[in-house]
Amino acid sequence: MDPNVPGAGRGLPSPRPAQAARRRADLVGTPIFWLTLAVTLCAAIPFVFFALMRAWLGTAVLLMWTCFFTANALRSRRTHSAISAPVYLLAAVLLASNAVGLVEVQIWMVWILGAGIIAANLSERFIGKYL
C-alpha cells in the first residue's frame, strides 16, 4: 500500500493517471476561461453603441470562443469542447457571411446552431467528460 496514492488501502478506487492529467489540462474554470468570459461580457458595451458593427463584434466573440474550445479540446480532450469548437466556428462564419451579404441567414440555421450547442452540453452526460 502506497500512502501517497489517495484511497490506497481503504477500499477506494485510485484515480487513473490519464484522467487526472486531463482534468489538470482542462481550461474550464482557469483564469483564461474567466478572461474569455469577461471579454464576452465587455463586448456588450460596444454592441449597444455601434449598431453597424454588431455582426463583426459577434463574429469576433464567436471566434474567440472557437479558439478557447479548440485549445481546450486539444489540451484536455474534453468532449464538450471538441463538439463546441466547430459549432462556434460555423456560427462565426455564418454571421460574417451574413454581414458581408454572401448568405442570408434563415431561422432554421439558428436552430441548427442551437441544436449543436445543446448536443455539446448533453455529450458529456452520454459520452463522458473526456474522450
MIMIVO-300634 format. One line per 3 residues: number of its first residue (from 0); for each residue y, z negated, x of C-alpha. Coordinates in steps of 0.2 Angstrom, whole numbers, plus 5000, padded with zeros to 4 digits. Each point is the difference from the previous one (the first is absolute). Example, Ala and Ser with C-alpha at 12.3 -4.5 7.8 and 13.67 -1.06 7.14 Angstrom:
<atoms>
0	4978/4961/5062 | 5017/5003/5006 .
</atoms>
This chain:
<atoms>
0	5000/5000/5000 | 5017/5005/5007 | 5013/4988/4995 .
3	5014/5014/5003 | 4992/5011/4986 | 5007/4994/4982 .
6	4986/4995/4989 | 4987/4999/5014 | 4987/4987/4996 .
9	5007/4996/4983 | 4991/5013/4989 | 5016/5011/4999 .
12	5000/5018/5004 | 5009/5005/5016 | 5013/5013/4998 .
15	4996/5017/5007 | 5010/5004/5015 | 5004/5018/4994 .
18	5007/4993/4984 | 5010/4987/5009 | 5008/5013/5011 .
21	5004/5011/4985 | 5008/4986/4991 | 5011/4996/5016 .
24	5004/5019/5001 | 5006/5001/4982 | 5019/5002/4999 .
27	5001/4994/4982 | 5010/4983/5000 | 5006/5003/5018 .
30	5019/5001/5005 | 4999/5020/5000 | 4994/4999/4982 .
33	5014/4988/4994 | 5012/5012/5010 | 4994/5015/4991 .
36	5002/4991/4983 | 5017/4994/5005 | 5005/5018/5004 .
39	4993/5006/4983 | 5010/4987/4991 | 5016/5004/5010 .
42	4998/5018/4996 | 5004/4995/4982 | 5019/4997/5005 .
45	5003/5018/5005 | 4989/5006/4986 | 5012/4993/4988 .
48	5016/5007/5008 | 4994/5018/5006 | 4992/5008/4985 .
51	4999/5017/5010 | 4990/4992/5013 | 4987/4991/4989 .
54	4986/5012/5003 | 5002/5000/5019 | 5001/4981/5000 .
57	4984/4999/4990 | 4992/5013/5012 | 5005/4989/5015 .
60	4993/4984/4992 | 4984/5009/4995 | 4998/5007/5018 .
63	5003/4983/5007 | 4986/4992/4989 | 4989/5015/5005 .
66	5003/4996/5018 | 4996/4981/4997 | 4984/5004/4990 .
69	4994/5013/5013 | 5003/4988/5014 | 4991/4986/4991 .
72	4986/5011/4995 | 4997/5005/5018 | 5002/4983/5007 .
75	4990/4990/4988 | 4991/5013/4989 | 5006/4991/4985 .
78	4994/5010/4984 | 5016/4998/4990 | 5010/5007/5015 .
81	4988/5015/5003 | 5002/5005/4981 | 5019/4996/4999 .
84	5006/5010/5015 | 4996/5017/4993 | 5006/4995/4982 .
87	5017/4995/5007 | 5001/5015/5011 | 4996/5011/4985 .
90	5014/4991/4990 | 5012/5003/5014 | 4996/5018/5002 .
93	5002/5003/4981 | 5016/4990/4999 | 5008/5010/5015 .
96	4993/5016/4992 | 5008/4996/4984 | 5017/4996/5009 .
99	5000/5017/5008 | 4995/5009/4985 | 4983/5006/5006 .
102	4990/4991/4986 | 5005/4993/4983 | 4991/4984/4999 .
105	4992/4998/4983 | 4995/4983/4992 | 4981/5003/5003 .
108	5004/5000/5019 | 5007/4982/4999 | 4985/4995/4990 .
111	4989/5007/5014 | 5009/4990/5013 | 4999/4985/4989 .
114	4981/5002/4999 | 4999/5001/5019 | 5009/4984/5002 .
117	4990/4991/4987 | 4984/5007/5009 | 5006/4993/5016 .
120	5003/4983/4993 | 4982/5000/4991 | 4992/5007/5016 .
123	4999/4984/5009 | 4991/4992/4985 | 4987/5013/4999 .
126	4998/5007/5018 | 5005/4984/5010 | 5016/4995/5009 .
129	4996/5009/5016 | 4990/5017/5003 .
</atoms>
